[in-house]
Amino acid sequence: MAHIACSTLDFWRGETLHKPNSTASSRRLRETSAAGERLPLFDTPRFVRDLESAYDVTWQRHVAGQPPQALSVSDQPDLG
């Protein structure tokens, strides 16, 4: 998605004022946005499930009297 990042305000103005008028640019941005929605970074429900799973594991360790430790939470199945 580096092609939509802007390093300066002037560059951003140029991108936002001219690119929306370009059909090819608009189409590419829509396609990129749609693809981005399928990326883990933008999958908020999955992120929340995984974070809650990490909290559960951490709490279970605390209740059991175990010391803190590094943990890894694998992806939880998609429920929706």
PADREN-10961 format. One record per residue (C-alpha): x, y, z; residue number from 1; residue in one letter. Coordinates in nm, 2 decimals, m for minus. Last residue first. Layout:
// PADREN-10961
<r <X Y Z> NUM a>
...
***
This chain:
// PADREN-10961
<r <m1.88 m1.50 1.14> 80 g>
<r <m1.70 m1.75 1.36> 79 l>
<r <m1.36 m1.73 1.19> 78 d>
<r <m1.14 m1.99 1.35> 77 p>
<r <m0.88 m1.85 1.60> 76 q>
<r <m0.54 m1.76 1.46> 75 d>
<r <m0.26 m1.89 1.68> 74 s>
<r <m0.18 m1.71 2.00> 73 v>
<r <0.19 m1.71 2.10> 72 s>
<r <0.30 m1.68 2.46> 71 l>
<r <0.58 m1.53 2.65> 70 a>
<r <0.57 m1.62 3.02> 69 q>
<r <0.41 m1.49 3.34> 68 p>
<r <0.44 m1.70 3.65> 67 p>
<r <0.20 m1.98 3.72> 66 q>
<r <m0.04 m1.95 4.02> 65 g>
<r <m0.32 m2.13 3.84> 64 a>
<r <m0.53 m1.81 3.85> 63 v>
<r <m0.24 m1.62 3.68> 62 h>
<r <m0.19 m1.89 3.41> 61 r>
<r <m0.57 m1.88 3.34> 60 q>
<r <m0.56 m1.50 3.31> 59 w>
<r <m0.27 m1.51 3.06> 58 t>
<r <m0.45 m1.77 2.85> 57 v>
<r <m0.77 m1.58 2.86> 56 d>
<r <m0.60 m1.25 2.77> 55 y>
<r <m0.43 m1.42 2.47> 54 a>
<r <m0.76 m1.55 2.36> 53 s>
<r <m0.91 m1.20 2.39> 52 e>
<r <m0.63 m1.07 2.16> 51 l>
<r <m0.69 m1.35 1.91> 50 d>
<r <m1.06 m1.28 1.90> 49 r>
<r <m1.01 m0.91 1.87> 48 v>
<r <m0.76 m0.94 1.59> 47 f>
<r <m1.00 m1.18 1.41> 46 r>
<r <m1.28 m0.92 1.44> 45 p>
<r <m1.05 m0.64 1.33> 44 t>
<r <m0.93 m0.80 1.00> 43 d>
<r <m0.74 m0.50 0.86> 42 f>
<r <m0.39 m0.62 0.95> 41 l>
<r <m0.48 m0.98 0.87> 40 p>
<r <m0.54 m0.89 0.50> 39 l>
<r <m0.88 m0.95 0.34> 38 r>
<r <m0.98 m0.58 0.37> 37 e>
<r <m0.66 m0.49 0.20> 36 g>
<r <m0.77 m0.67 m0.12> 35 a>
<r <m1.08 m0.45 m0.13> 34 a>
<r <m0.87 m0.13 m0.07> 33 s>
<r <m0.62 m0.23 m0.34> 32 t>
<r <m0.90 m0.29 m0.59> 31 e>
<r <m1.06 0.04 m0.50> 30 r>
<r <m0.73 0.22 m0.53> 29 l>
<r <m0.66 0.06 m0.86> 28 r>
<r <m1.00 0.16 m1.00> 27 r>
<r <m0.96 0.52 m0.88> 26 s>
<r <m0.61 0.54 m1.04> 25 s>
<r <m0.74 0.40 m1.37> 24 a>
<r <m1.04 0.64 m1.37> 23 t>
<r <m0.83 0.94 m1.30> 22 s>
<r <m1.03 1.23 m1.15> 21 n>
<r <m0.99 1.09 m0.80> 20 p>
<r <m0.61 1.10 m0.86> 19 k>
<r <m0.59 1.48 m0.92> 18 h>
<r <m0.70 1.65 m0.60> 17 l>
<r <m0.62 1.38 m0.35> 16 t>
<r <m0.28 1.29 m0.49> 15 e>
<r <m0.17 1.65 m0.54> 14 g>
<r <m0.29 1.75 m0.19> 13 r>
<r <m0.11 1.45 m0.04> 12 w>
<r <0.21 1.55 m0.23> 11 f>
<r <0.19 1.90 m0.09> 10 d>
<r <0.13 1.77 0.26> 9 l>
<r <0.44 1.56 0.24> 8 t>
<r <0.53 1.19 0.26> 7 s>
<r <0.21 1.05 0.12> 6 c>
<r <0.12 0.68 0.15> 5 a>
<r <m0.11 0.55 m0.13> 4 i>
<r <0.15 0.38 m0.34> 3 h>
<r <0.30 0.23 m0.03> 2 a>
<r <0.00 0.00 0.00> 1 m>
***
